[in-house]
Each structure stands twice: as structure tokens, then as C-alpha cells.
Amino acid sequence: MSWNEVPGAEEYTIYYTTNGTFPTKTYGNKIENITDSYSPDNPFVIDELENGYLHVFMLEAKTGDGSKSWLSNYEMAIPISRLSLVPILKAGYGEIEVYWTDIPATNDCELLRAESKDGDYLSLFGTITGNYVTDTSVETGKTYYYMVKTSY
């Protein structure tokens, strides 16, 4: 996470949930007594968030004596590993079955295909619900490259 320094703030608290609901000052997890702001070059890292689940964050900035505070908008994120959306392929006669890891926070994904590794990846089916599809528009002897992206 990163944020700009809030003028007058001396302390920050991060409120977050791990189940897709909105955190409040009294609901969810919190990390208190953060005294610096964090930039994209030096982000604040929250370890051990569960991959594939929707996490919602809110930041509170406050004066040292707590007499004044400011709350951010909610920010949402689905952490995934680099391998979560790597497609698994199973070739058949005139078709290729494509599978990928289920992402609990969203059932909607898009399958993209190109005919070269650095080629133009085009959507095959639009939004797909689930984590499996069969590509029947393949030609024998051709090489295909697939990419999966979430619609979230």
C-alpha cells in the first residue's frame, strides 16, 4: 500500500477485511501506530493475505493527540500469486481444454489467445464464469499462446 502524507497527520491506521466486506474502526483488522507515509517506491506491505480473496482497505490519518482524523476511500484488492492465472492446457483432437486456478473472489475471467508469444492477445469468449473452457477454434499444426485475466 502507498499513500501521500496528510498535512497535520502524525499517525496512520490501516483498517482492512479479508472477506470482501467494508472495514470500519470497530470491524475487521487494523494496523495502528504507523508514523510514516509510504510511496509506490517504498510501499507498506501487509504479509500473509490469502490469495484469491477480496480484501478491502481503508486508511485513517490522525493528529498525534487524536483530536482530528481523516478517513480515505475504500480500496479493494485480490492478491494472487504469479502462477494463479497461468493456464493449464490439455490438447485433444480439434480442441484445447484450458484450465486455471479458481479465484474465490471472482468467478469472471477472460481467456486471451495469440499465435505468437509476443503477438496480439485477443479475447476468445468474452467474460467466462468459472475456471475452464474448451477452445474448439484451433487448427492442427499451429501453436497457440493463452493468457487468463480476471474481470475484477
Order of alpha helices (4+ residues) and beta strands (2+ residues): beta-beta-beta-beta-beta-beta-beta-beta-beta-beta-beta
